[in-house]
């Protein structure tokens, strides 16, 4: 795919807009609503907010890796990541809200300090995928825009900027197509002049707006009569 994911001239503004989008949603929630269920199984809205705060810190570690050359993984382990989120979700609401905003600001500051050479430094995602530091804003974009939907506080995949939708559609389709058991389908975004193949073959046509297709591929919306894609990430 054409890697617009590394184009910080676009991704940094999308990241910041998505961050403000999440802030606005969380600000509307009462403390009781924050403790209520999210759209994600077994997670409260507090878990989603806690994850976003801890994710910002994890991405800062990648930024520091790019800046210093000292390898600093996002998380010590999957178990440590899960434990940190669970512990943070139990923080008092005022503290959790403050952590959400403070960690996002710290990430923005860390990214702004990178030099052109440091943006190209190689780091690794939590799954071990090598990538340039220039892709860190994109990693945050996925978190803020999609988890905004998971808060179940009025956000929808239709809120996601068109450019983000296009990149997500390409990335998620490519990722899922390589997964075991991925069904074959032709994705036909009704508001785009192109189509994509899921599973590496033509298959039945799944037609819907591009944002809806992204929601379906990432498990956030359902499409009647469409095959079930494998889990993403």
N, C-alpha and C positions, 0 to 999 in steps of 0.2 A: 504494500500500500504506500501511497505518497505520504511521507511522514510529516504531516502537519502537526502531529503531536509534539514535535520539537520546536515549533515556531512560537517562541515566547512573546512575540509582538501580538499574537492573538490569544495564546493560552493564559498569559498573566491577567489580562482584563476579564476573560471568562472565569478564571479562578476567583478573582475579587468580587465579581458580580454574584457568582454562586455562593460565596461566603456571606455576603450581605443578605442574600435570599434566605439562607439558613438562619442567620441572626434574626431576621424579621419573623420567621415562623416560630422560632423558640421564644421570642419576646411575647408572642400572643398567647402562649401556653401558661396556664396557672401552674402552681407547684403540683397540684393534684393531677392535672392533665399531663405534666411532665413524667409523673410516675406511672401513668396509664400505659396500656399496650400500644406498641407501634405496629406497623404492617409486617414486621419481620417476626417469624416464629420465635417464641421464647424471649424476645427482647422487648423491654419497655422503651418508651421514648427516651428515658434517661440513659439507657444502654446505647442508643443511637448517638446521642450527644456525647456521651463518654467516649465512644469509638472515634468520633470526629476529633475530639481533643487529643486523644492518644495518637491518632493517625498524624496529626500535625506535628507532634513531637517526633514521630518516627521518620517523617519526611525531612525534618530538620537534621536528623542524623545523617541522611543521605546528602544533604547540602553541605554539612560539615565534612563529610568524606570527600566530596568534590573539592572543597576549599583547601583541605589540609593534606589530602592524599592518604590519610590514615583510614583504613577500612573500618566502617562503622555500620553494621547491619541495621535494618529498620527495627527488628525485634530479636531478642535472644532466642526465642522459640515460639512456635504457635501456642504452646501452653502458657507461656509468659504473657503473650499478647492477650489471650482470652482472660487470664486472671486479672490483668490490669484493667481491662474494660469492665469486668464484673465488679471489681473494687471501686472503680470510679463512679459507676452507676449508683452506688450507695452513698456517694457524697451528698451533703446537704445541697438542696437546689441552688442556693445562692453561690456556693463554691463551684458547682458544676457549670453554671452559666458563665461565671468569671473565667473558668478554665477554657471554655469554648472560645471566648473572645481573645483571651491572652495568648493562647497557643497559635491561633490563626494569625494574630499580629506578629508574633515571633517568627513564624514561617515566612510571612511576607517580607519582613526585615532581612532575614537570612538570605532569601532569594535575591533581593535587591542588591546585596553586597557582592554577588558573584561576578567575576571578571569574564570577558568573552572566552578566555581559555578554560576557565573553571566550568563554564556551562557545558563544555564538550567532554569533561572528565567522565570516565566510565564508572558507574555504580551498579548496584543490583537491586531489583525489586524484592519484596518479601518472599516471592516464589523462586528467586534465584535468577531471574531473567536479566542479562546485562543490558544497560541502557545509558544514554548520556544524561547528565544532570539536567539538561534542557527539557527532559521529559517529566521532571518532578511536578511542575505546575499541572501538566495533564493528569498525572496520577491523583492530584488533589481535586481537579475538576470532576473526575468520575465520582469521587467520594461526596463532594458537597451537593452536586446536582441530583445524583441518584438517591442519596440518603435523605435529601429533602423530601422526596416522595415517600420514603419509608417512615418518616415521622408521622404520617397520616394526620397532617395538620392543615390540609387544604392545598398542598402542592401536587402537581401532576407532571407526567413526562412531557406534556405539551408546553410546559414552562421552559424547558431546556432550549438554549439558543440553537438556531439552525446549524451553525458551524460545528457545535459540539455534537449535535445529533448525527451529522454526517460522519464525523470521525468515529463516534461510537458505533455507528452502523457498520463501518468497515472493520473496526478492530474486533468487535464482538463476533461478527460473522466469521472472520478469519480464525479467531480463537476457538469457537465452538465447532467449526468445520474439522478441526484437528482432533476433536475429542472422540473417544470411543462411543459408539451408539448414536452419533449425530444423524438425524434424519436428513434426507435429501429434500431440498425445496428451492424454488425460485422466489426470491423476495422482490416484490414489486411495490416500491414506495409510490403511493398515488400522488404525492406532491413533489416528486423528483423525476427527472428525465433519465432514469437509469434503473437497472435491476442488478441483483446480486445472487450468487449461488451459495446456498447453505449446504454443507455436507459434500461439496465438490461435484454435485450433479444437479441436473435441472430440477427434477421432482415436481410436485404440485406447486401451483402458484399461490403465494400468500401475499395478498394485496391489502395495504393499510397505509395511513400516513407514516412517514419515516419515524416520527417520535413514538408512535404506537408500536411499530416494529421493534424499536429499541427497547421499549418497555416489555414487550413479549419475550425478546431474546434474553433479557436480563432478569426475567421472572417477576416483573412488576405489573404486567397487564396480561390478560388472557385474550386469545383470539379463537372464536368458535371454529371448529373443524380444522384448525391448524395443527400440525404435528407438534409434539412436545420437545423443545430443545433440551439438551443436557444442561446441567448447572453451569453457570458462568462464574469464574473465580471461586 
